[in-house]
Amino acid sequence: MIENVLHPRIVENKDWATALFIFSFVLIAVTKSIFENRFNEFSRLIFSDKYIKVYKDSGQIMSLFTVILFIVQLISFSFFIHLLLYSFGNILKSDWLTYIQIFTFLTVYILSKYLIEKIIATAFDIEEFTEQFNLQKVSYRTYIGVFLLPINCFLFYYETIFQKFILVFGAIVLLINLFTYLLSLKNYQNILFGKLFYFILYLCTLEIAPYYFMYYWFTKN
């Protein structure tokens, strides 16, 4: 007599991720529809700096266009971090609670950093510079986030994620981010030389220290 042993099939619930991906693509489509000319300039950001030159006013950082795509950026980068942790075997791919924690942490971290920058910029009388500098950084990082979104979508639904692949891709993203950061510094080098001491203080306290502490915390935990 043959004894059949039945093993329960574990089906991962990925509906939450599907809903977030659809929501993100809808946000991009709505943004393109409302701000067609601006979005077209934004889509050419990798080839031309015309977008940066046209929309360099500090008030643009709180515009509807920037805010909507900033939300897409947060969703996209949170997914990439989620997939990175999954590739190391730390979490389950379908763990939506972990994704919410990552998204919340990233949102609080970026907004807190922005508010502290505002306080320091006001104290050192470099508010106009930091607003324009932040707008430029946000523009490039949003572009990277939008570019990452379809890649995240593919990786999430692909059954096997190779750790080396996602590490190499993560390194590429970091290098692109570093390049755009240096490009932003180059664009404001004339202003920086006039306020070099304040900028070095700003760089150490808000651009280097937070990432160092995050790295230390992740490696220790």
Solvent accessible surface area in square Angstrom, and as a share of the most:
residue,aa,sasa,rsa
1,M,239,1.07
2,I,152,0.77
3,E,144,0.65
4,N,124,0.64
5,V,102,0.59
6,L,162,0.80
7,H,150,0.67
8,P,121,0.76
9,R,215,0.78
10,I,156,0.79
11,V,115,0.66
12,E,70,0.31
13,N,93,0.48
14,K,36,0.15
15,D,104,0.54
16,W,42,0.15
17,A,0,0.00
18,T,54,0.31
19,A,60,0.46
20,L,46,0.23
21,F,6,0.02
22,I,102,0.52
23,F,98,0.41
24,S,0,0.00
25,F,85,0.36
26,V,76,0.44
27,L,27,0.13
28,I,25,0.13
29,A,60,0.47
30,V,64,0.37
31,T,0,0.00
32,K,88,0.37
33,S,87,0.56
34,I,100,0.51
35,F,52,0.22
36,E,98,0.44
37,N,120,0.62
38,R,19,0.07
39,F,20,0.08
40,N,49,0.25
41,E,31,0.14
42,F,6,0.03
43,S,51,0.33
44,R,115,0.42
45,L,7,0.04
46,I,117,0.60
47,F,172,0.72
48,S,49,0.32
49,D,59,0.31
50,K,106,0.45
51,Y,8,0.03
52,I,18,0.09
53,K,129,0.55
54,V,84,0.48
55,Y,46,0.18
56,K,117,0.50
57,D,84,0.43
58,S,23,0.15
59,G,50,0.48
60,Q,48,0.21
61,I,15,0.08
62,M,135,0.60
63,S,28,0.18
64,L,103,0.51
65,F,3,0.01
66,T,14,0.08
67,V,56,0.32
68,I,20,0.10
69,L,1,0.01
70,F,34,0.14
71,I,62,0.31
72,V,0,0.00
73,Q,9,0.04
74,L,7,0.03
75,I,5,0.03
76,S,0,0.00
77,F,40,0.17
78,S,0,0.00
79,F,0,0.00
80,F,15,0.06
81,I,53,0.27
82,H,0,0.00
83,L,0,0.00
84,L,49,0.24
85,L,42,0.21
86,Y,59,0.22
87,S,17,0.11
88,F,97,0.40
89,G,63,0.61
90,N,100,0.51
91,I,32,0.16
92,L,122,0.61
93,K,5,0.02
94,S,18,0.12
95,D,44,0.23
96,W,123,0.43
97,L,100,0.50
98,T,20,0.12
99,Y,7,0.03
100,I,83,0.42
101,Q,120,0.53
102,I,18,0.09
103,F,59,0.25
104,T,69,0.40
105,F,96,0.40
106,L,22,0.11
107,T,29,0.17
108,V,86,0.50
109,Y,39,0.15
110,I,49,0.25
111,L,87,0.43
112,S,47,0.30
113,K,21,0.09
114,Y,44,0.17
115,L,109,0.54
116,I,83,0.42
117,E,4,0.02
118,K,64,0.27
119,I,122,0.62
120,I,37,0.19
121,A,1,0.01
122,T,84,0.49
123,A,78,0.61
124,F,54,0.22
125,D,113,0.58
126,I,5,0.03
127,E,68,0.31
128,E,104,0.46
129,F,12,0.05
130,T,4,0.02
131,E,16,0.07
132,Q,36,0.16
133,F,0,0.00
134,N,10,0.05
135,L,6,0.03
136,Q,4,0.02
137,K,10,0.04
138,V,32,0.18
139,S,7,0.05
140,Y,16,0.06
141,R,52,0.19
142,T,5,0.03
143,Y,45,0.17
144,I,10,0.05
145,G,0,0.00
146,V,30,0.17
147,F,116,0.48
148,L,0,0.00
149,L,0,0.00
150,P,70,0.44
151,I,38,0.19
152,N,0,0.00
153,C,35,0.21
154,F,126,0.53
155,L,5,0.03
156,F,0,0.00
157,Y,86,0.33
158,Y,100,0.38
159,E,135,0.61
160,T,72,0.42
161,I,19,0.09
162,F,130,0.54
163,Q,76,0.34
164,K,166,0.70
165,F,102,0.42
166,I,0,0.00
167,L,76,0.38
168,V,92,0.53
169,F,30,0.13
170,G,10,0.09
171,A,49,0.38
172,I,79,0.40
173,V,15,0.09
174,L,123,0.61
175,L,116,0.58
176,I,72,0.36
177,N,39,0.20
178,L,96,0.48
179,F,130,0.54
180,T,13,0.08
181,Y,29,0.11
182,L,97,0.48
183,L,55,0.27
184,S,0,0.00
185,L,33,0.16
186,K,126,0.54
187,N,71,0.36
188,Y,22,0.09
189,Q,80,0.36
190,N,129,0.66
191,I,74,0.38
192,L,17,0.08
193,F,144,0.60
194,G,67,0.65
195,K,72,0.31
196,L,86,0.43
197,F,145,0.60
198,Y,80,0.30
199,F,15,0.06
200,I,86,0.44
201,L,67,0.33
202,Y,1,0.00
203,L,43,0.21
204,C,63,0.38
205,T,61,0.35
206,L,8,0.04
207,E,13,0.06
208,I,98,0.50
209,A,32,0.25
210,P,27,0.17
211,Y,94,0.36
212,Y,128,0.49
213,F,129,0.54
214,M,43,0.19
215,Y,145,0.55
216,Y,112,0.43
217,W,141,0.50
218,F,95,0.40
219,T,83,0.48
220,K,138,0.58
221,N,126,0.65
